Amino acid sequence: MRLRVVPLPLDQANAYVAEHHRHSNPTVGHKFSLAAALGEEIVGVAIVGRPVARPLDDGWTLEVLRVCSTGERNVCSFLYGACWRAARALGYRKLVTYTLKAESGSSLKAAGWTVVGEVTARSWDAPSRPRVDKHPLQERLRWEVAA
């Protein structure tokens, strides 16, 4: 059996992330969500939305907010590739995502993505807008693929 792309509503994608993702929570919004299926079984999901970093939110860029799988071989790289094809078909010129610095990024490399920078861990808390950090702050790598 081969992997195939399946459209998925955000609530179902978020439920999958809540059940299977190692360290991230479901997202609040999105532009589109995709699933990878083997037969009738969903073996991974991807959620794509506007970039979280304001300078990247230029109208031509989207961000892969979550990718999550059951561990089935090649699912994550399959989803990263599918997300890029869908984003390009919608007219976007760039797709970005982030990994923890400790993660290998092998799925992104396999899908043709490139590391474009390191992101210093920083809190969302500010005097003008108090926030509670829900996750440990960790260094990350920014990856992108562009037309």
RAVENTA-V479915 format. One record per residue. N is the residue number from 1. PHI is phi as a letter, one per 30 degrees, with the letter a starting at -180 (999 if undefined). Layout:
n=N phi=PHI
n=N phi=PHI
This chain:
n=1 phi=999
n=2 phi=c
n=3 phi=d
n=4 phi=b
n=5 phi=d
n=6 phi=b
n=7 phi=d
n=8 phi=b
n=9 phi=d
n=10 phi=e
n=11 phi=d
n=12 phi=d
n=13 phi=d
n=14 phi=d
n=15 phi=d
n=16 phi=d
n=17 phi=d
n=18 phi=d
n=19 phi=d
n=20 phi=c
n=21 phi=d
n=22 phi=d
n=23 phi=b
n=24 phi=c
n=25 phi=c
n=26 phi=e
n=27 phi=c
n=28 phi=d
n=29 phi=b
n=30 phi=a
n=31 phi=c
n=32 phi=a
n=33 phi=b
n=34 phi=b
n=35 phi=b
n=36 phi=c
n=37 phi=b
n=38 phi=c
n=39 phi=i
n=40 phi=c
n=41 phi=c
n=42 phi=d
n=43 phi=c
n=44 phi=a
n=45 phi=b
n=46 phi=b
n=47 phi=b
n=48 phi=c
n=49 phi=b
n=50 phi=d
n=51 phi=d
n=52 phi=d
n=53 phi=d
n=54 phi=e
n=55 phi=d
n=56 phi=d
n=57 phi=d
n=58 phi=c
n=59 phi=i
n=60 phi=c
n=61 phi=b
n=62 phi=b
n=63 phi=b
n=64 phi=d
n=65 phi=d
n=66 phi=b
n=67 phi=b
n=68 phi=b
n=69 phi=b
n=70 phi=d
n=71 phi=j
n=72 phi=e
n=73 phi=e
n=74 phi=i
n=75 phi=d
n=76 phi=d
n=77 phi=d
n=78 phi=e
n=79 phi=d
n=80 phi=d
n=81 phi=d
n=82 phi=d
n=83 phi=d
n=84 phi=d
n=85 phi=d
n=86 phi=d
n=87 phi=d
n=88 phi=d
n=89 phi=d
n=90 phi=d
n=91 phi=j
n=92 phi=d
n=93 phi=c
n=94 phi=b
n=95 phi=b
n=96 phi=b
n=97 phi=a
n=98 phi=b
n=99 phi=b
n=100 phi=d
n=101 phi=e
n=102 phi=d
n=103 phi=d
n=104 phi=d
n=105 phi=i
n=106 phi=d
n=107 phi=d
n=108 phi=d
n=109 phi=e
n=110 phi=d
n=111 phi=d
n=112 phi=j
n=113 phi=d
n=114 phi=b
n=115 phi=d
n=116 phi=c
n=117 phi=l
n=118 phi=c
n=119 phi=c
n=120 phi=d
n=121 phi=d
n=122 phi=a
n=123 phi=d
n=124 phi=d
n=125 phi=d
n=126 phi=b
n=127 phi=e
n=128 phi=d
n=129 phi=a
n=130 phi=d
n=131 phi=b
n=132 phi=c
n=133 phi=d
n=134 phi=c
n=135 phi=b
n=136 phi=d
n=137 phi=d
n=138 phi=b
n=139 phi=d
n=140 phi=b
n=141 phi=c
n=142 phi=c
n=143 phi=c
n=144 phi=a
n=145 phi=b
n=146 phi=b
n=147 phi=d
